[in-house]
Amino acid sequence: MDPNTKLMLYRTIHVVGIILSFVSLGALATIAARGGEKRSKLPAIGHGVGLFLVLLGGFGMLAVLQKIGMIQGWPPWLIVKLLLWIGLGGAIALFKRRPDMVKATMGGCIAFGITAVVMAVFKPF
Ligand code: HEM
């Protein structure tokens, strides 16, 4: 498969993962806001699968971009994104253990997401 097609495939997987992760985070926030009673495992599964697809697409793009010389090593903007990704992974525990903080947790997730997009598009450092 030529590098450009691979890049488009990994970019699609990356963005699908972002959509699935944030829809699931929204569902987890709603469950937490309603007192945390478990209705379905689906939001937690969606959160896990979504973040996995973000990582798969992200590292896939990284490998292709390194191979064609567009990126050298691991630039700081990518390290920031990985830390944000870990934060979004940890949000599920906060929704479960601290439902009283649901607004702050969801606000933090949105801020993390926006920062990750800014890092990817502007690559400020
Ligand atoms: C935390 C959640 C994340 C969000 C919201 C996010 C968002 C984005 C967006 C919107 C793009 C641009 C896609 C496009 O140009 O069509 C992108 C590109 C990219 N992301 Fe992420 N990303 C996240 C996490 C990650 C992680 C964890 C990695 C590393 C494994 C990663 C690696 C990349 C790479 C390599 C690109 C391509 C940059 C380029 O085209 O030069 N991202 N990301």
Residues whose N, C-alpha, C, O or C-beta is under 5 A from the ligand:
A	BS01	HEM	R11 I18 V54 L55 G58 F59 M61 L62 K81 L82 L84 W85 G113 A116 V117 A120
